Amino acid sequence: MKTAPQIVPPEACQSMEDVRLGIDTLDRELVAMLAVRQRYIEAAGRIKPNKDEVRLPWRIEDVVTKILAEAEKQGLSKRIAEPVWRIMIDRCIDHEHEIWDKEH
């Protein structure tokens, strides 16, 4: 039986193969985590009693503020983190609207 190649830390990469393996592995993990996040969004769409509660500007800014603080701790560029989360939040709100409409 063939064993899966092991990823190495970015600092230890010696080839583009090492880099690509690490990125591809992390991408699969990110997709799995985003799928769980989506299920929480779907739960919110099911639970919220009013459709006008789906998009709450104060909550969007709260999430972004927390993400930017965590990005700083983890060494993730804010120029990457903020637009990624704002786009994701926007798409998640669209998805939550769809779930809300289906459930109510």
N, C-alpha and C positions, 0 to 999 in steps of 0.2 A: 504494500500500500504506500502510495506517495504521500509524504507529509507536506503540509502547506508551508511555503517559505515564511520565515520570521521577519517581521519588520524590525528595523533598527531605529534608534532615536535620530532625529534630523541632524544633530551634531555629528553623528557617526556615519552618516551616508557617505559612500565612496563612489557611487555611480548614479546615473539617472534611473536605472532599474530600482535601486534602493529607494529613491525619492518617490517614484511612481507607485511602488508597492505600498509605501507608507500612506500616500495620499489616497489610493484606491481603498485601502483597508479602513482608513478614517472616514471616507465618504460613506461606506456601507454602515458604519456605526452611527454617523450623523443621520442617515436616512432612518435608521431604526429609532433613534431618539426623537426625530421630528414626527414620526408616525405616532409615538406615544403622546407628544405634545398636541397633535391633531385630535387625538381622542379626548384630551382635556377640553379642547375647543368645542368638540361635539357635545360633551357633557354640559358645558356652559350654555350652548344653544338649546339644549333640552331643558335646562334648569331655569334660565332667566325668564321671568314672567312677562316682561315687556320688551318688544323689539327695539325700542329706543335705548335700551341698556346694552345693546350689542357693541356699539361704538361709543366708548367713553374716553374723551380726550385726556382727562386726568390720568386714567389708567394706562393709556399709551405712553404718556410721558413718565409715569412711574416705572414702567417696565424698561424703557430706554435708559433712564437714569441708573437703574440697578445693573443693567447690562454694561453700561459704560464703566461703572465702578468695577465690575468683575473683569471686564476686558483689561483694564489697567493692571489689576492684580495678576492676571494671567499672561500679560505681555502681548495681548492682541491689540493691533492698531485700531484706534477709534474710527479711523477712516474706512476700515473694513466693517467693524462691528455695527456702527450706527446705521448705515444704509441697509445692511443685510437684515437687521432686526426690523427696521421700519417697513421694508418691503414684505418681510414675513408676517408682521403684524397686520398689514393691510390685506394680504391674501387670506390670513386666518379670519379676519373680520368678515370678509366676503363669504368664506366657507361657513362661518357661524351663522350668518344671515340665512344661508341656504338651509342649514339644519333647523334654525328657528322656524322658518316658513314651513318646513316639512312636519315639525313636531307640534305646531300650534294651529 
